[in-house]
Amino acid sequence: MPEAPELDAAAARLRELAAGRTLTRLDIAAFSVLRTAQPPADSLIGRELSGVGRRGKHLLFDFEGRTAVLHLAPAGWLRHHPTAPRGRVPHRGPLALRLTFDDGSALDVTEQGTKKSAALWVSDEPSSLPTLARLGPEAGELAEGQCEALLRATSAQAKTVLTDQERMAGIGNAWSDEILHRARLSPFAAANRLGERTGALCAGLAETLEVAHAGLDGVPLDKLKAAKKKLLRVHGRTGQPCPVCGTAIAEVSFAERSLQYCPGCQTGGRRLSDRRMDRLLK
């Protein structure tokens, strides 16, 4: 799922490509994407795109005071066309919606796979939408003291705290793996039992986001996913050598996702229990 660093890079690129342009057409290709009825989505037509921002894992498109809030979900992404494709908008396939602007360009929101969960809200008061109102402070804006207090206040696992959007917003499965690796902490460590390692986790959070933003700055939309993958040291690299210590990266699998970690750097050489894999090997 797109997370804060790549969404910030995408927002910056979209501001370069489309800010100041007037929306001339809005095609909803997958009706499941639209989550609000009032104001209607087509009320954005004729309005100028005055800005693109981010809150948590959402992109916010400001059309002269009326905001389109977009959540890309696990398999969603964006594609910019300098010239809008001709012909009817397909209602099958990956296209979820298309925004066409007065310069003839278009922005597609796509979602691969059969599980469609990308979402679009239109609102004059976006902060009141439940999907935004529930969010905690931005992970990248936490002061060191705030971060440490947040961790000490819960017995939840470190991985869970990092990805809980109500505690801190913007971090998901991939960058949380990277943060924990940089902090040299087990993903299953209890947040309120980290002791002096609490500061290490907060430092790992700040450093990882700094590296991510620097590495993705200025990258075109169609190359952001590949650029993100190159920055990842453990996530998605099961079996490969850790770039820090050389230990093979290990994995714990869950129903719909998995996490990766380095046993050498994070768990004292011990492999964490993977019940799903254990069942397969029996």
N, C-alpha and C positions, 0 to 999 in steps of 0.2 A: 504494500500500500504506500502511495506517495506520502512522505513525511515532511516536516518543516523545512529542512535544507533544500530539497529539490523543489518544493512548492514556492519557496522564496525566490529561487532562481527562475522558476517558470513565471511567477508574477512580474519579476523585473523584465523578462523578455517580452511578456505580453504588453506591458506598458510601452515598451519601445515600438512594438508592432501595431498596436491598436488604440492606444490612448489618444483621445481627440477625434476619433472616428465615430460616426453616427450609425447606430444599428438600423439596418433597413429591412432585415428579415430574421425571423427566429423559427427554425424548424425543429419540432420535437419528433424525433424518429422512434424513440422508445418511450411510451407514455408512462411507464413505471418510474421514470426519472423525475417527474414533476411532483413535488410534495406539497405545494400550496395552490390554492385556487384564487385567493385575493391577496394582493392585487394580481390580476391575470398576467401570465408570462408575456403575452403580446403587448402589454402596456410599456414594455421596454423599447419597443420599436419607435424610432424617431428621436430617441434620447442619445446623447453623446456619452461615450465611455470616458469618464473623467478620471478613473483610477482603477488599479487592480492591487489588492492586498491579500493578506492571509490571516486567519485566526485558527489556531490548532491545525487540523488537517483539512481545513476548508479554504477555498479561494473565494475572495469577495470582489465582485465586479460592480463598481459604483457607476450607475447610469444617472448622473445628475440628481443624486439624492435617493434614488430607488436602487436597491441592491439585489443582485443575483448572487446567491450563496451556493457554491458548488462543492460537493464532496465526491471525490473520484472513486472511493471504495477500493478494494484490493486490486482490481484489474482494470481500473480506468486510467485514461491519459488524454493528452491534448495533441491536436495536429493543426498547424496553421497552413492555410493555402493562400499564397499571394493572389491567386485568382480562384474564385469560388468554383467548385465542380459544377458542370452543367447537368441538366436532367433532373428527374424526380429524386427526392431524398428517399433512400431505401428504408423500409421499416423492418428489415431483417438484417442480421449481421451485427458488427460491432458498434455502428454509429448510434449514439444516444441522442445527441442534439447538435445542431449547427447554427452558429451565429454568423450572419453575413453583414458586412459593413459597407459604407458608402463609397469606399475606394475599390470595391469589387473583391476584397479579400474575405476570407471566411475562417472561422475557428471551429473545428470539430471536437466534440467530446466523445471519446470512444470507450467501449468497455468490452474486453474479451471474455469468452466463456459463456456459459449458460446461466450462471447465477448473477442476475442483474441487480446491483445494489447502489449504483451511482445515484446521486440525488441532487436536485435543484430546488431551491426555495427562492421566492421573490418577496421582498419585504421593504417597507419604508423604515422599519426599526429592527434591523438585523440582530442587534444584541439581545432582543427579547425572544428570538426564536429558541425553542428548547435545545436544538442541536448546538447552539452557541452559548446559551445562558448557562449550561451545565459545566462548561469548560473551566478548568483551573487556570492559574497564571501560566504564561508562556514559559516553557522550559528554558529557553535561551535568555530569558529576562530575569531569572531568579538570581538574587544576590546570594552570596555564599551563606550568609546566616539564614536566609529564607530556606534555601535548599537543605541545610543541615537540620533545621527545625522540622521541616516537612518529613524527612526521613526518620527522625527520632520519634515522631508522633504515631508511627504505625508499625505493627509486627508483620506486615505483608512482605513478601519476598521482594528483593531489590528489582528484579525484572518486572514484576507486577507494578511496583510504584512508578517506575520510569514510563510504563506504557498506559497507566491509568489516566485518561484524559481529564478526569475530574480533579486529580491531584496536580498534574502538570500537563500542559497541552503541547502537542506537536511531535512527540516522539512515538515511534511504533516499534515493530519487531526488529527491523534491520539495525537502526541506529542504537537501539537499546543494547543489542549484542555488542556493538562496537564500544559503547560507553563502558560497559562492564569489563570488556577486555582491556581497555586502556586503564581502568581503575584496578585491574587485577583482582576482581571479585567474582565469586560464584553467583550465577543468576538466581540461585535459590537461597542466598543469604538473607536472613531476616533484617529488614531495614533498621529496626531499633536496637539491633545487637551488633552493629558494625563497630561501635566504639570509636577508636581513633581513625578507623578506615572510613568513617563518614565523610570526612573532608576529602579523601581520595576519590570517592564516588562523585562528589560535587565538582571536583576539579576535572575528573574524567568527562563529566557531562559538558562542562564549558569548553574543554579542549577539543572534544570530538565535534561539537557543533561548529567551532571555529574552523577546524580543518575541513569539515564538510562544506561550509559556506564558501571558503576560499577555493576549494576544488571545483565547485559547481558554478562559480561566478562567471557570467558571460557565456555559458554553454548554451547552444541552440536547443530549442524544445525537443527536436527529434534525436538529440544525442545525450539528453540528460540521464536517461535510464542507464545507458552504457557507462557514462562518466561516474555515476553513483557506484555502479558495480566495481569499477576499478579502485575506488576509495575504500571499499570494505575489506577489512583484514581478516575477519572471521566469519561474518554472516554469509551464508550460501557457499562456504568453502570447506564443507565436510571432507575430511580425508587429506586435505592439503596441508603442507607444513606451516606452522605459525610463523609469521614473518619476524617475530621477536625471539622465540626460543627454539623453533624448529619442530616442536611436538605436533603430531597430527591433530587437526581440528576435529572435535567430536560434536555430536548432535544429540538432542533430545527431541523426540517427535510427539506431537499432540494430534488431535483429530483433524484440524484444518491448518496447522502451521507447525513450524519447528524452530528451535533455537540452536545456535552454534556457539561454542566456547572453546578455549584452549585449556586442556587439563594441566599443562605445565605452568601457565601463567596464572590461572584462576582458581584451581581446586587442589593445589599441592600434588599434582600428578594423578589424582583420583578421577575416574570417569563417573559421571552422574548416572543414576539409574534411568534407563529408557524403557519403560514398561511395554511400549508398543513394539519395540524391536525385540525385547525379551520374549514376548509372546510368539513372534514370528520364528524365533530360533528354537522354540521348544518342539 
